[in-house]
Amino acid sequence: MVFDLTINGYPLVCIPWNLFLMIIPFFLFFGIRRYWNRTRGKSLLNKIILAIMAIFWLLFLPNAAYVIIGIRHINGFCEVSQFNNCIDGSWMIMLFFTYAFFGWVGFVYSIKLMSDFLAGITRRLIANIFEIAIIPVISLGVLLGLIQRWNSWNILTNPGAIVSDAVMYFCYWPYVKNLLIYSLFLYILYYGGGLMFKRRFK
């Protein structure tokens, strides 16, 4: 008996795998916070270790936002139908919406945790600037994964090609447009989520 391990052409194994990648920044954040509380970054070695941990946190950070765009896999679940709907595939809408919702929550919390941590060790203004600056970086990471199919760890194995691809998002209008639109909507999702989940952050 052969089991279909895909949904609308999307491998089922990708769902738990992407959710796992999404939670890696949480573990890295808690490691950063614990190491800071223990060392306060007093020595040069402490600062280097914190910087390395922060770089890995940043590399895996786009994975939560990448889960959000997993909802794209509902495209074409009805080949011929009125209003692009059919009984056989309608359940996919709820599945991928819930999948994307987990990504949204993870995206908001990942940034908010680091922002509050920065506010505690520096100033709230620094944390606010961090929130504004980090979202275009996340958008770039998502697009590099979606369009160029790079993974977070490829920056260690093929940094030159990734940098070359990243430059296109600042030089050619179709790429710039995607980066601007993704950034805009991630701002909306982040600050909107911050208002909705405000009590959880206190």
Stockholm file with secondary structure:
# STOCKHOLM 1.0

chainA/1-202         MVFDLTINGYPLVCIPWNLFLMIIPFFLFFGIRRYWNRTRGKSLLNKIILAIMAIFWLLFLPNAAYVIIGIRHINGFCEVSQFNNCIDGSWMIMLFFTYAFFGWVGFVYSIKLMSDFLAGITRRLIANIFEIAIIPVISLGVLLGLIQRWNSWNILTNPGAIVSDAVMYFCYWPYVKNLLIYSLFLYILYYGGGLMFKRRFK
#=GR chainA/1-202 SS CCCCCEETTEETTHHHHHHHHHHHHHHHHHHHHHHHHHHTTCSHHHHHHHHHHHHHHHHHTHHHHHHHGGGGGGTTSCSSCGGGCCTTTTHHHHHHHHHHHHHHHHHHHHHHHHHHHHHHHSCHHHHHHHHHHHHHHHHHHHHHHHTSCCCTTHHHHCHHHHHHHHHHTTTSHHHHHHHHHHHHHHHHHHHHHHHHTGGGGC
#=GC SS_cons         CCCCCEETTEETTHHHHHHHHHHHHHHHHHHHHHHHHHHTTCSHHHHHHHHHHHHHHHHHTHHHHHHHGGGGGGTTSCSSCGGGCCTTTTHHHHHHHHHHHHHHHHHHHHHHHHHHHHHHHSCHHHHHHHHHHHHHHHHHHHHHHHTSCCCTTHHHHCHHHHHHHHHHTTTSHHHHHHHHHHHHHHHHHHHHHHHHTGGGGC
//
